[in-house]
């Protein structure tokens, strides 16, 4: 089943700011979003549930240094990106 990615205005602003600093990651980002839509549990994404103060969210890897924080609404097959950045920035 295909998932829907819901981009909020807040996330869009964060992503624009992130990609001004890291334009070289745009192609990888597009690939990650495509994989998320088709199979969010694909091993290349390294999807995992977070712990502590962000325990209601999940994370996927953009690459070894950068992560995308996600909220899943599983009933509606919707994925909502929350934040993007380095491990330390988003956790």
N, C-alpha and C positions, 0 to 999 in steps of 0.2 A: 504494500500500500504506500502511496506517495504521501509525504508530509508537506505541510504548507509552512513557509517561513514568513513570519509576521515582523516586519521591520518597523519599530516605533520611531518617532521623531527624536527621542532622546538618544537611542542607539545610533541613529543615522548621524547625529552630530558627533558622537564619539568616534564612529568609524571614519568620518571625513577627516577629523583631526588626526587620527591614527595614520591614515594613508597619506596625509601630507608629509609625515615623517618617514613613512615606509612604503613608497610607491612600488618598490620592487616586489611587494607581497600581494599585489592586486590579482595577479593570475592565480596564485595559490589560493587566495580567498575565494575567488569565483569557483574554483574546483571544489573546495571544502563545502560551499553552500550547495552545489549540485549534488554532492555525495550525501549531505544531510537530508536533502529533499527526497532522495531515492532510498537511502538506508542509513539512518542516524547511528545504527549500531555497527557500521562498517569498521573493521579493525584499524584502518589507517587513521581514523579520527581520534582514536584513543579516548573515547567517551567514558567519562566517569562521574559519579555523583560526588559532590563536594561535601565537606564536613565543617563543623563549627558554625560561625555566624552566617555562612552562605550555604547551609545544608539543604536549602530548598532548590538549589540550582545544580546544573551539570556543567561540565567543561569539555570542550573538544580542542585538539591541538591544531593550530594553524601551521606551526612547524615546531622545532624543538624549543624555541625561545618564547613563542607567542601563543596565547590561548584566546578562545572565545567562550564567554560564560553564557549559558543558555537556560531558559525556563521551558520545560516541556508541558504542554497540555495534551496528555495522551488520549483523552476521550475524543478530542476533535482533531487529532493528528496535526497539531500546530506546534511549531518551534518558535520561540521568541528570543532572539539574541538580546543579551542584557549589556554586555561590556566586551571590549577587546583590548588586549595589551599583553605586557609581559606577565609572567607568573606572579611576581610581587605586586604589580600594579592592579591586577584584577582580583586577587585574593585578599 
